[in-house]
Amino acid sequence: MTTLIVPGWGNSGPDHWQSLWEAAGPDRVRVRQDDWDRPDPDRWVAALDKAVAACPEPPVIVAHSLGCTTVVHWAARTPAASVRAALLVAPPDVDRADQPELFGFRPVPRAPLPFPALVVGSRNDPWMTGERASEFAAAWGCGFTDAGEAGHLNPDAGYGPWPEGERLLAALLARTP
């Protein structure tokens, strides 16, 4: 089973839990973007679409930050795409963000995702309140896990290795065919 790692704006550095997960096995593949610092929704969605199409079976998606928004846009454009499940960690609220680099990702689709998914949000994430993350999860038809005071669930918030994330992913996969 292929796990597609979908980083957000700026990519995930070597100490980020996504990079550590990617290094854990050859079946974990990072979705590459041509410009991590000037995200373009059409190009980012196309890169994800190409990565999913290259998988020999429905992949699992593990997205962080703007990677989550990319997954949601991709799913809205590709509703018949086959994905086993998605773990969406610390999605940003680009509808409210004041970063011009993110304006192209507005509005965030609110349709239910066509695959099982779990959103993990934090109560003190500078990019999305926990309450708002829960609202997005409900709109997307996803489960929601409150990670507590976990910041943006990245190295700056103390998340290099993230064994709880691995447990959340395993529990999600145990509930999917």
N, C-alpha and C positions, 0 to 999 in steps of 0.2 A: 504494500500500500504506500503510495507516494503522499508525503506531507509537503504541501506548498507553503513556504514561509513568505508572508507578504508584509514587508516593513512599511513604515510610514515616511513622512517628510524627513529628508536628511539621511535615510537608511538607518539600519541598526548597527551600531559599532561592535567591535570584537568582544566587549564585555556585556553586551545586551543579551538577555535570556534567549531572544530569537536566534542570535548567532551561535550561542552555545547549543541550542537544540539542533540547529542545522548541522553543526559539527558532529553530532551524535550518531549520524549514519548516512549512508549514501542514498537512502530513500527520502531524505529531507532536502528539498530543493528551494533555494531562494528565488523568488520572482524578481528579476532584474529590471530596473528602470533606466532609461537613457539619461535622465537628469533628476537626481534625487532632490536637488535644491530648488528647482522650478517645476513643481508638479503640474502636469497637464492631464486632466481627467480622461480625455480620449486616448492619449498614449498609454497612460497607466492602466486603463481598462483593457486596451488592446494587448498589452504585455501579459496581463493576467489571463485573458482569453487564450492567448497562444500557449501559455504554460499549462493551463487546464487541458487543452486539446492534445498536448504532447504526452499526457499521462496515459498509461496503458489501461487503467481502470479509474473509476471515480476517485479523485483525491480528497484528502482532508486539507482544509485551509486553516492556517494559523496566522491571523493578521493582528497587527498592532497599529494603533493611532490612525493616521491617514490611510494606512493599508485597509483598515476596516471600512472606511468610506469608499475606497476603491472597490472592495468586494460587494458592497451594497449597490453601487452604481452598476457594476458588472452584472449582478443578479437581475437587476431591473431591465437591463438590455438583453439578457440571455436567460430567460426564464426556464427554458428547457434543458439548460446545461446540467450535466450530471456531476454532483459533488456529494461525497458521503456525509460530510458535516463540516462546520466551521466554528472555530474558536475566535471570537472577536474581542480583543483586549484593548481597553482604554480608547474607545473611539472618540475623536474630537467633535466638538459641536461647531462645525464649520459654518452653520447657519448664523451663528452668533459671533464667530471669531472676527477679529479686526485685522487679520493678516491678509493682505492683498494676494499673496501666493496661493491662498486657499479658496478664493472667491469662485473660481471655476468649478469647484465641487458642490456649489450651491444650486438648488436646494438638495438636501439629503433625501433620497427616496424613502418613502414610508410604507411601501408595500411589503407584505410578508415575504420572507425569503423562501425559495422553493426547495430548501434543504434544511435539516436540523442544524441549529446553531445555538451557541451560548455566548452572551455578552458578559464580560467582566469589567465592572466599573469601580471607581474609587470615590470616596466622599470628599477628597481634597485634591482631585485632579485639576490642574490649572486650565485644562482644555475642555473639560466637560464635568458638570456636577453629577454626582451619583444619581440624583433624582432624574435628571434629564437622560442619563444613560439608561436608566430603567424604563423611561418613556420610549426611547428608541427601541429597546429590546422588545417591548410590548408591541409596538407598531410592526416590527420585523417578524413577529411570531416566534421570538427566541426566549430561551430561558435567561435568567439574569442572576449573576453572583455579585454580591456586594463584597468587595475586597477590603473594606474598611478604609483606614487612613493610609492609602498606598500610593499617593501621588499619581504620577503618570505611568506607574508600573514599568519603569525603565531604570537604567543604572543610577541616574541622579536621585531616584527615590529608593535606591538600595536593592534593585532587582537585577542582579547578574543571573546566577542560577535561580531558578524559580520552580522548585519541586511541587508546590501547590498547583501551579499551572499545568504541570504534567499530569497531576492527579485529576484536575478538572477535565483535561482533554480525554484521559482514559475513561472517566465516567461518562462523558458525552458519547464516546465511541461505543461504550458498552450498551447504550440505549438505541444505537442505530443498526440497521441490518448490514 
